[in-house]
């Protein structure tokens, strides 16, 4: 019988590459599923999932609020910031009041970073959407006054002479005492229980493999590091692929509920979404 094709969308970033290393490089058996990886930026993946295009994908937790009719959250694969996360940078120090009057480059309106910025500032600011990997340069060149930075730019911005203006991950922790749920992996509901169970297992095993073979997985991940040194790459991967990534427990699930509840209460999403996780198969 022909294998069932499962397209997995994820970002071409060191943390996602580390997470999916075992699956991309044939380190684990896929039990009759043909896995095809599609690498795109997170805003593009969010948009594709609005139409139910991909069987499995990384998405922003913010975007998941609009995907609950088509997708389940996978219990493995979360990118959680533990007192860190997206940052706002500028060419010089700026106050919160300065930010409210600035034009801020953002990596997409469905990103969790954008939602967090709205929770931090309210609606009193203007923004300009641009690809995430162009934001630091846009700030450096004065195209915008400030930039909302995700991915490896959280570590590399000082190399471009930029200043930290706001640490939104730390702000979130101070407000809630919870980790910050930035990204998640989702699986399409219509695949059926058997295939969904296989996907849950495969993603967990891929993450387990990387965590048990960190240097091997890091060698692969650094191809996607965009200028990260090995030590920076290791630091970045450890920030976003760890035990919280391996399995979302009660605290991680509470964090997802709190983020989307706060967003709904503030009027930034139109309804309080149902948060459904795929069931883990018996090991």
C-alpha positions in Angstrom: 0.0 0.0 0.0 1.2 3.5 -0.7 2.5 5.5 2.3 0.3 8.3 3.7 2.0 11.6 3.1 2.2 14.0 6.0 3.5 17.5 5.3 5.1 19.1 8.3 5.6 22.9 8.2 8.2 24.5 10.4 10.5 27.5 10.4 14.0 27.3 9.0 15.5 28.2 12.4 18.0 26.5 14.6 15.5 25.5 17.3 13.0 23.9 14.9 15.8 22.2 13.0 17.1 20.8 16.3 13.6 19.6 17.2 12.9 17.9 13.9 16.5 16.6 13.3 15.6 13.0 14.0 12.6 13.1 11.6 14.4 14.9 8.8 17.5 12.7 9.0 15.8 9.3 9.3 16.9 8.6 12.9 13.5 7.2 13.9 11.1 4.9 12.1 8.0 6.6 10.7 5.7 3.5 10.7 4.3 3.8 7.2 4.0 7.6 7.1 5.9 9.5 4.4 7.1 12.7 6.1 7.7 15.8 3.9 9.1 18.9 5.6 8.2 22.3 4.3 10.3 25.2 5.7 8.7 28.6 5.8 8.6 31.6 8.1 6.1 31.4 10.9 3.8 34.1 9.6 3.4 32.1 6.3 2.7 28.9 8.2 0.1 30.7 10.3 -1.6 31.8 7.1 -1.5 28.4 5.4 -3.1 26.8 8.5 -6.0 29.2 8.4 -7.0 27.3 5.3 -6.2 23.9 6.7 -3.5 23.4 4.1 -0.8 21.4 6.1 -1.4 18.2 8.0 1.1 19.2 10.7 2.7 22.6 11.3 4.4 24.8 13.7 2.2 27.8 14.4 2.1 30.8 16.7 0.0 30.2 19.8 -1.8 33.5 18.9 -2.7 32.0 15.5 -4.1 28.9 17.2 -7.0 31.0 18.5 -8.2 31.0 14.8 -7.4 27.4 14.0 -9.3 25.4 16.6 -12.0 24.2 14.2 -9.3 22.5 12.0 -6.4 21.6 14.3 -5.5 20.0 17.6 -2.5 21.2 19.6 0.2 18.6 19.9 1.4 17.9 23.4 5.1 18.1 22.2 6.8 20.8 20.3 6.0 24.0 22.3 8.4 26.9 22.3 8.1 28.4 25.7 10.0 31.4 27.1 10.9 31.0 30.7 11.4 34.7 31.7 12.6 35.5 28.2 11.0 35.8 24.8 10.4 38.4 22.1 12.2 41.7 22.7 11.8 45.2 21.3 15.0 46.9 20.2 16.0 50.4 19.1 19.0 52.4 18.1 19.0 54.0 21.5 17.3 53.6 24.8 13.5 54.3 24.7 10.8 54.6 27.3 7.5 52.8 27.1 6.0 56.2 26.2 8.5 56.5 23.4 7.3 53.2 22.0 3.7 54.3 22.1 4.6 57.1 19.6 7.0 55.0 17.5 6.6 52.9 14.4 7.6 49.4 15.3 8.6 46.7 12.8 6.8 43.5 13.6 7.2 39.9 12.1 3.5 39.3 11.4 0.1 40.1 12.9 -0.7 36.5 13.8 2.6 36.0 15.7 2.5 35.6 19.5 5.1 38.3 19.7 2.7 40.8 18.1 -0.1 39.8 20.5 2.2 40.2 23.4 3.3 43.6 22.2 -0.4 44.6 22.1 -0.9 43.3 25.6 2.1 45.3 26.7 1.4 48.6 25.0 -2.4 48.5 24.3 -3.4 49.9 21.0 -1.4 53.1 21.2 1.3 52.5 18.7 1.8 52.1 14.9 3.5 49.1 13.3 4.9 47.9 10.0 5.0 44.3 9.0 8.2 42.9 7.5 10.0 39.6 7.4 11.4 38.7 10.8 15.0 38.5 9.4 14.9 42.0 8.1 13.8 43.8 11.3 17.2 44.3 12.9 18.6 45.9 9.8 15.5 48.1 9.4 16.0 49.4 12.9 19.7 49.9 12.3 19.1 51.9 9.1 16.4 54.1 10.7 13.6 52.7 8.5 11.6 52.3 11.7 12.2 53.5 15.2 12.0 50.1 16.9 11.7 46.5 16.1 9.9 43.5 17.6 12.5 40.7 17.4 12.0 36.9 17.5 14.2 33.9 16.8 18.0 34.3 17.0 17.8 38.1 16.8 17.1 37.9 20.6 20.8 37.0 21.0 22.5 38.8 18.1 21.0 42.4 18.3 24.0 43.8 20.3 26.3 42.9 17.3 24.4 45.5 15.3 24.8 48.2 17.9 21.1 48.1 19.0 19.7 48.5 22.5 17.2 46.5 24.4 14.0 48.6 24.9 11.6 46.0 26.3 11.9 42.3 27.3 8.4 41.0 26.7 9.2 37.5 28.0 10.3 38.9 31.4 7.3 41.3 31.5 4.9 38.4 30.9 6.5 36.4 33.8 6.2 39.4 36.1 2.6 39.7 35.2 1.6 36.0 35.5 4.4 33.9 37.0 4.0 31.6 34.0 6.2 30.6 31.1 5.4 32.3 27.8 3.9 30.0 25.2 5.2 31.4 21.9 5.0 28.6 19.3 3.2 25.3 19.2 2.8 22.4 16.8 -0.6 21.4 15.5 -2.2 18.4 13.7 -5.2 18.5 11.5 -8.3 17.0 13.1 -9.5 15.1 10.0 -6.5 12.8 9.9 -8.2 10.4 12.4 -7.2 9.0 15.7 -4.7 6.4 14.5 -2.6 8.8 12.3 -2.8 11.6 14.9 -1.5 9.1 17.5 1.4 8.2 15.2 2.3 11.9 14.7 2.1 12.6 18.5 4.6 9.7 19.0 6.9 10.8 16.2 7.3 14.3 17.3 7.9 13.3 20.9 10.5 10.8 19.8 12.2 13.3 17.5 12.6 15.8 20.4 13.7 13.0 22.7 16.4 12.0 20.3 17.7 15.5 19.9 17.8 16.0 23.7 19.7 12.8 24.1 22.2 13.6 21.2 22.5 17.4 21.6 25.8 17.9 19.8 24.8 15.7 16.8 21.5 17.6 16.5 23.2 20.9 17.0 25.6 20.2 14.1 22.5 19.9 11.9 20.7 22.9 13.5 23.5 25.3 13.0 22.9 25.2 9.2 19.9 27.3 10.0 21.5 29.6 12.6 21.9 32.7 10.4 25.2 33.8 11.8 25.0 32.2 15.3 28.2 30.9 16.7 28.2 27.4 18.1 27.8 28.7 21.6 25.0 31.1 20.7 23.4 28.3 18.8 23.5 26.0 21.8 22.1 28.7 24.0 19.3 29.5 21.6 18.3 25.9 21.2 18.4 25.3 24.9 16.1 28.3 25.4 13.4 26.8 23.2 13.9 23.0 23.0 13.9 21.5 26.5 11.6 19.5 28.9 8.8 22.0 28.3 9.1 21.2 24.6 9.1 17.5 25.2 5.7 17.4 26.8 3.3 20.2 27.9 2.3 19.6 31.5 -0.2 21.4 33.6 1.8 24.6 33.9 2.4 24.8 30.2 -1.2 24.2 29.4 -2.2 26.8 32.0 0.1 29.3 30.3 -1.6 28.7 26.9 -5.0 29.3 28.5 -3.9 32.4 30.3 -2.4 34.0 27.2 -5.5 33.5 25.1 -7.8 34.4 28.0 -5.9 37.7 28.5 -6.0 38.4 24.8 -9.8 37.8 24.7 -10.4 40.0 27.8 -8.4 42.8 26.2 -10.4 42.5 23.0 -7.4 41.4 20.8 -9.1 38.1 19.7 -12.8 37.9 18.9 -13.7 34.9 21.1 -12.3 32.7 23.8 -11.0 29.7 21.9 -11.4 26.0 22.8 -8.0 24.6 23.6 -7.9 20.9 22.6 -4.8 18.7 22.8 -4.2 15.6 20.8 -4.2 12.5 22.9 -0.9 10.8 23.6 -0.8 7.1 22.6 0.1 4.5 25.3 3.9 4.0 25.3 
